[in-house]
Amino acid sequence: MSTPKMPRCAAGFGLIEVMISITISLIVILAVTGLYLSQKSAYTTQGALSLVQEDARYLMRVLTHDLRLAGYRDIDAATAFPTNLAGSKLFIDAQNDVGLHASDALTLLFYGASDTSGVADGSIRDCLGNAIGRDAVVTQTYTVQLDPVSQEPSLYCTIGTVSTPLVSGVDSLQMLFVVDLDGGGTRFSYQPAGVADLSKAVSVLVSVVLRSNTVDNLKLASAPVFNHFGTQYAPGNVAPANDAGSVFIPVNDGRLRKRVTFSVALRNRLD
């Protein structure tokens, strides 16, 4: 006689097994999400840093070029620079703490260059891109202003009544002038605009704070302090009375910021 078979019990997962599976899945999802967010944050920060560095390189190139050009005059030019009360060539001027965030302003004068026919040869251009001939003198001023379109602090160049933004995201611009005190090249002093005798200035130390144009959500415990010229110039991160903008404390808005410092010799003054 055949023995009837008992029905097989249905197999499956128990409650504990299901809970363990869900927990493992959640851990994996959290790990993947954390990795994604970390990589995204690093990518965003790196992208912002690249843009800030590119702006810094362009700003350095523009200001270095124009500072070296200050005081240039073709030997065949029909006119000459104006003179100040001391009788020196007034081809550079500066104002202290007049721009956005107490930034400095810089004014440069230079002539252009022409071919043998007297027409501007295009080798010298103003900040608006216009070719300048040898008998035309250019007066252009650099300031930090708020761009009304982008609402970003920007480096502006002004010629007459025409202003154009050159570099966006410029939070602070500060300058110190290296002054030849005795006129013999043996005693020098770093001095801010408004104090320095610019007729004796031989070089300029420029310090700029640039920021990213987007909020990068950088988690900072407090706003960074940018002491443009170091604690010897501004001890305890307290700006001197005659140079308030030399210490810049921005709003802690989650943006990436970078300070760039460079020095430019005034070639035509040294000559």
Disulfide bonds with the S-S distance in Angstrom:
Cys127-Cys157 2.03
